[in-house]
């Protein structure tokens, strides 16, 4: 198997069909053997009905794992990661739409650059607007600022450095769209299940850096991310609570709070 997709769904009826169709259209006519693991976290809308339709039409590609409750992002994704057999693994949100050539380009970076641990494309919103999907490792001050000024994120533009090179190292990338070699799981391990919702992506990227690899932002290929962010505005709900709890665990685990970790080239 060349490529395994790990897609997490939760009440994703508005997005999952377009996501799966884009995968099938981009890879169906190419000599890439792929599988799609869809892990559902207890959807109560028509998500499972839609998935079943795709599974019937593409039985050799679509694999389904279902839970009757929301198990978070780490345990559920790990269930798919443990079954994935592809040489490359793509962790993708259900609201991402692939564009032709994205997977081939990202796989080529992983194959040609021994320092590449995880690669991500340039993400845009449905209207084509730039979406900030990479960032510096957080500190306590930066996270507090982000909680109260989340709308400022949407106004951030690509830096000249990002726009001027084919790909460049970044501290971390959101887990809406990741691609890495399967062997990375053997070295770095799986997602930390002590984190329920977030920041599992920051934690995993930091672990990749600690193992001597880099996170590369490949800005000459693009994917659409419709960004159904459940903690976009500051409301003290379950998602916000789990995020704060996850952050405190993350800072304690990696033993820093004020000065972010620094590695060569990041």
MOVEN-V358463 format. One record per pair of residues at least 24 apart in sequence whose ideal C-beta (glycine too) atoms are under 10 Angstrom apart, sorted by the first residue. I is the first residue (numbers start at 1). J is the second residue. Records with the same first field share a line. If there is no record, write none. Layout:
I = J  J
//
This chain:
1 = 32  33  34  35  84  85  86  87  88  182
2 = 27  30  31  32  33  34  35  85  86  87  88  103  107
3 = 27  32  33  34  35  36  84  85  86  87  88  89  90  103  107  179  182
4 = 33  34  35  36  37  63  80  81  83  84  85  86  87  88  89  90  91  182
5 = 34  35  36  37  38  61  62  63  80  84  86  88  89  90  91  92  96  98  103  179
6 = 35  36  37  38  39  63  65  76  77  78  79  80  81  83  84  86  89  90  91  92  175  178
7 = 36  37  38  39  40  51  62  77  80  90  91  92  93  94  95  96
8 = 37  38  39  40  41  65  71  72  73  74  76  77  79  80  91  92  93  94  175
9 = 38  39  40  41  42  43  45  47  48  50  51  64  66  76  93  94  95
10 = 39  40  41  42  43  44  45  47  67  70  71  72  73  76  94  228  230
11 = 40  41  42  43  44  45  46  47  70  94  228
12 = 38  40  41  43  45  46  47  48  50  51  93  94  95  228
13 = 43  44  45  46  47  48  49  50  51  94
14 = 45  46  47  50  94  95  226  228
15 = 47  50  93  94  95  96  97  226  228
16 = 40  43  46  47  48  50  51  54  94  95
17 = 46  47  50  51  53  54  94
18 = 94  95  96  97  98  126  224  226
19 = 54  92  93  94  95  96  97  98  224  226
20 = 50  51  53  54  55  57  58  61  62  94  97  98
21 = 54  97  98
22 = 96  97  98  99  100  102  223  224
23 = 54  58  61  62  90  92  96  97  98  103
24 = 54  57  58  61  62  98
25 = 97  98  99  100
26 = 97  98  99  100  101  102  103  104
27 = 61  98  100  103  104
28 = 58  61
30 = 100  101  103  104
32 = 86  88  103  104  107
33 = 60  61  85  86  87
34 = 60  61  86  88  90  103
35 = 60  61  62  63  80  83  84  85  86
36 = 61  62  63  64  80  84  90  92
37 = 62  63  64  65  77  79  80  81  82  83  84  85  86  89
38 = 62  63  64  65  66  80  94
39 = 63  64  65  66  67  71  73  75  76  77  78  79  80  81  83  94
40 = 64  65  66  67  68  70  71  76  94
41 = 65  66  67  68  69  70  71  72  73  75  76
42 = 66  67  68  69  70  71  76
43 = 67  68  70  94
47 = 94
51 = 94
70 = 196  197  238
71 = 193  196
72 = 191  193  195  196  197  198  200  242  246
73 = 175  191  193  195  196  197  198  200  201  242  246
74 = 175  190  191  192  193  194  195  196  197  198  200  201  203  204  246
75 = 190  191  193  195  196
76 = 191  193
77 = 175  190  191  193  200
78 = 185  189  190  191  192  193  200
79 = 190
81 = 182  185  190  191
82 = 185  190
84 = 182  185
85 = 182
86 = 181  182
87 = 111  181  182  183
88 = 119  179  180  181  182  184
89 = 118  178  179  180  181  182  183  184  185
90 = 177  178  179  180
91 = 118  120  175  176  177  178  179  180  191  201  204
92 = 175  176  177  178  179  223  225
93 = 123  174  175  176  177  178  225  226  227  228  229
94 = 176  226  228
95 = 126  176  224  225  226  227  228  229
96 = 121  123  176  177  223  224  225  226  227
97 = 124  126  223  224  225  226
98 = 177  222  223  224
99 = 124  221  222  223  224
100 = 221
101 = 220  221  222
102 = 177  179  218  221  222  223
103 = 179  221  223
104 = 221
105 = 166  167  179  218  220  221
106 = 167  177  178  179  180  216  218  221  223
107 = 179  181
108 = 218
109 = 166  167  179  216  218  221
110 = 179  180  181  184  216  218
111 = 181
113 = 167  213  214  216
114 = 213
115 = 169  212  213  214  216  264  265
116 = 167  169  179  180  181  184  208  213  214  215  216  218
117 = 180  181  184  187  188  204  205  207  208  209  211  212  213  214  215  216
118 = 170  172  173  175  178  179  180  181  184  188  201  204  205  208  209  213  214  215  216
119 = 167  173  177  178  179  180  181  214  215  216  217  218  221
120 = 167  170  172  173  174  175  176  177  178  179  180  205  215  216  217  218  219  221  223
121 = 167  173  176  177  178  179  217  218  219  220  221  222  223  225
122 = 158  162  163  167  177  217  218  219  220  221  222  223
123 = 173  174  176  177  217  219  222  223  224  225  227
124 = 222  223  224  225  227
125 = 154  224  225  226  227
126 = 224  225  226  227
127 = 224
128 = 222  224
129 = 154  157
130 = 154  156  157  158  162  163  219  222
131 = 156  174  176  222  223  224  225  226  227
132 = 156  157  158  174
133 = 170  172  173  174  175  176  177  201  217  223  225  227
134 = 158  162  168  169  170  171  172  173  174  205  215  216  217  219
135 = 170  171  172  173  174  202  205
136 = 170  171  172  202  260  261  262  266
137 = 170  171  172  199  202  205  206  209  250  254  256  259  260  261  262  263  266
138 = 171  172  199  202  206  247  250  251  256  260
139 = 251  256  257  258  259  260
140 = 247  248  251  256  257  258
141 = 257  258
142 = 258  260
143 = 199  202  243  244  247  250  251
146 = 234
147 = 231  233  234  240  243  244  247
148 = 234
149 = 234
150 = 229  231  232  233  234
151 = 232  233
153 = 232
154 = 227  232
158 = 217  219
161 = 217  219
162 = 217  219
163 = 219
164 = 219
165 = 217  218  219  220
166 = 216  217  218  219  220  221
167 = 214  216  217  218  219  220  221
168 = 214  215  216  217  218  219  265
169 = 209  213  214  215  216  217  263  264  265  266
170 = 205  214  215  216  217  266
171 = 202  205  206  209  214  215  260  261  262  263  266
172 = 199  201  202  203  204  205  206  208  209  215  266
173 = 201  202  204  205  215  216  217
174 = 198  199  201  202  205  225  227  229
175 = 199  200  201  202  204  205
176 = 201  223  225  226  227  229
177 = 223  224  225
178 = 204  205  215
179 = 216  218
180 = 204  208  213  215
181 = 213
184 = 208  211  213
187 = 211  212  213
188 = 213
192 = 246  249  250  253
194 = 245  246  249  250  253
195 = 242  243  245  246  247  249  250  253
196 = 238  239  241  242  243  245  246  249
197 = 230  231  238  239  240  241  242  243  245  246
198 = 230  231  239  240  242  243  244  245  246  247  250
199 = 243  246  247  249  250  251
200 = 246  250
202 = 246  247  250  254
203 = 246  247  249  250  253  254
205 = 266
206 = 250  253  254  256  260  261  263  266
207 = 253  254
209 = 261  262  263  264  265  266
210 = 254  261  263
212 = 263  264
213 = 263
214 = 263  264  265  266
215 = 266
//
